[in-house]
Amino acid sequence: MVIVSGCSSDDLCIEAHTNAIVTVTATKNPDGTLRVPGGGKLQPGTVLAFTFPPDDETHGIIFLTCEAELRALSTRCTHAACTVAWQRKGDTETLECLCHGSRFDTAGRVLNGPAKLPLARYAVRVEGDDAFLMLPSDLDALSVSTK
């Protein structure tokens, strides 16, 4: 599950071998968490995309920073709900909305608009090889206005 290569000016230390991002289907648990298979065995700098069941649209990424902090972010732009993509330019990784140009850092903060709000960031814990994300009780809460 090694994804992109290089090191960023943020706190990611990418030691990967390919630019392809692996996508897995997550499963929703009765307790409201989302299990991301393989999310617990990521190496520093690796990125794993996951989809929310049952629609299988890509909605998030999970990655491990150099400081061994596991992070999970929504890939739904807060401007008009387009999907943001993991981008590597030089030694910097960002998430960029290809629809309207918003850019976000690896903490989900807005680098430039038109988005004004950060990407949703999910609390995450590791159990074995999997990661478990704490989600809002209603996944519809993740949608944003398209105005």
C-alpha positions as CSV (number, residue, x, y, z in Angstrom):
1,M,0.0,0.0,0.0
2,V,2.9,2.3,-0.7
3,I,1.6,5.3,-2.6
4,V,3.7,8.4,-3.4
5,S,7.4,9.2,-3.1
6,G,9.5,12.0,-1.6
7,C,9.2,14.1,1.5
8,S,7.0,17.1,2.1
9,S,7.5,20.4,3.8
10,D,4.5,19.4,6.0
11,D,5.1,16.5,8.4
12,L,4.8,13.7,5.9
13,C,7.7,11.5,5.2
14,I,7.0,9.7,2.0
15,E,9.0,6.6,1.3
16,A,6.9,5.0,-1.3
17,H,7.6,3.3,-4.6
18,T,4.7,4.3,-6.8
19,N,2.2,7.1,-7.5
20,A,-0.8,4.9,-7.6
21,I,-3.2,5.2,-4.7
22,V,-4.8,1.9,-3.5
23,T,-8.5,2.2,-2.7
24,V,-10.3,-0.2,-0.3
25,T,-14.0,-0.5,0.6
26,A,-14.6,0.3,4.2
27,T,-17.3,-1.3,6.3
28,K,-19.7,0.4,8.7
29,N,-19.9,-1.1,12.2
30,P,-22.9,-1.2,14.4
31,D,-21.1,1.2,16.8
32,G,-21.0,3.9,14.1
33,T,-17.3,3.4,13.3
34,L,-16.0,2.7,9.9
35,R,-13.4,-0.1,9.5
36,V,-10.7,0.6,6.9
37,P,-9.0,-2.7,6.0
38,G,-5.2,-2.3,6.0
39,G,-5.3,1.2,7.5
40,G,-3.5,-0.1,10.6
41,K,-0.4,-1.3,8.8
42,L,0.4,1.8,6.8
43,Q,4.1,2.9,6.7
44,P,5.1,6.6,7.2
45,G,4.0,8.5,4.2
46,T,1.7,5.9,2.7
47,V,-1.8,6.9,1.6
48,L,-4.8,4.6,1.4
49,A,-8.1,5.8,-0.2
50,F,-11.3,4.4,1.2
51,T,-14.9,4.3,0.2
52,F,-18.0,4.6,2.3
53,P,-20.5,1.7,1.9
54,P,-22.9,1.1,0.2
55,D,-22.3,3.5,-2.7
56,D,-18.5,2.8,-3.1
57,E,-17.7,6.4,-4.1
58,T,-14.3,7.5,-2.8
59,H,-14.8,9.7,0.2
60,G,-11.6,9.7,2.2
61,I,-8.0,9.0,2.6
62,I,-6.0,7.7,5.5
63,F,-2.2,8.1,5.9
64,L,0.6,8.0,8.5
65,T,2.8,11.0,9.1
66,C,6.5,10.9,9.9
67,E,5.6,11.4,13.6
68,A,3.5,8.2,13.3
69,E,0.3,10.1,13.5
70,L,-2.5,8.3,11.6
71,R,-4.8,10.8,9.9
72,A,-8.0,10.4,8.0
73,L,-9.6,13.1,5.9
74,S,-12.7,13.4,3.8
75,T,-12.0,13.9,0.1
76,R,-15.2,15.9,-0.3
77,C,-14.4,19.6,-1.0
78,T,-16.2,21.9,1.4
79,H,-16.9,24.4,-1.4
80,A,-19.1,22.4,-3.8
81,A,-18.7,18.7,-2.7
82,C,-16.4,17.8,-5.6
83,T,-13.8,15.1,-4.9
84,V,-10.3,16.4,-3.9
85,A,-7.3,14.4,-5.1
86,W,-4.0,13.8,-3.4
87,Q,-1.4,15.8,-5.4
88,R,2.4,15.8,-5.2
89,K,4.3,18.9,-6.5
90,G,8.0,19.0,-5.8
91,D,8.3,18.1,-2.1
92,T,4.8,19.1,-1.1
93,E,1.7,17.0,-0.8
94,T,-1.7,18.7,-0.9
95,L,-5.3,17.8,-1.6
96,E,-6.7,19.7,-4.6
97,C,-10.2,20.1,-6.0
98,L,-10.0,19.8,-9.7
99,C,-13.4,21.4,-10.1
100,H,-12.8,24.9,-8.7
101,G,-9.1,24.9,-7.6
102,S,-9.4,24.8,-3.8
103,R,-6.3,23.4,-2.1
104,F,-5.9,21.8,1.3
105,D,-2.8,20.8,3.4
106,T,-2.4,17.3,4.9
107,A,-4.2,18.4,8.0
108,G,-7.2,19.4,5.9
109,R,-6.7,23.2,6.3
110,V,-7.6,25.4,3.4
111,L,-4.5,26.7,1.6
112,N,-6.5,28.6,-1.1
113,G,-10.2,28.9,-2.0
114,P,-12.8,29.2,-3.0
115,A,-13.4,26.7,-0.1
116,K,-13.5,28.5,3.2
117,L,-13.9,25.5,5.5
118,P,-11.3,22.7,6.1
119,L,-11.9,19.1,5.0
120,A,-13.5,16.9,7.6
121,R,-11.0,15.1,9.7
122,Y,-11.9,11.9,11.4
123,A,-10.7,10.5,14.7
124,V,-8.9,7.3,14.0
125,R,-7.6,4.3,16.0
126,V,-5.7,1.1,15.0
127,E,-6.8,-2.4,15.9
128,G,-4.5,-5.0,14.3
129,D,-4.1,-4.4,10.6
130,D,-7.2,-2.2,10.3
131,A,-8.0,1.4,11.2
132,F,-11.3,2.5,12.7
133,L,-12.7,5.9,12.0
134,M,-15.1,7.7,14.3
135,L,-17.8,9.3,12.0
136,P,-20.7,11.6,12.5
137,S,-23.8,9.6,13.4
138,D,-25.4,10.7,10.1
139,L,-23.2,10.4,7.0
140,D,-25.4,13.0,5.4
141,A,-23.8,15.5,7.8
142,L,-20.7,15.1,5.6
143,S,-22.4,16.8,2.6
144,V,-21.9,20.4,2.0
145,S,-23.9,23.1,0.2
146,T,-23.4,23.4,-3.5
147,K,-24.3,27.1,-3.5
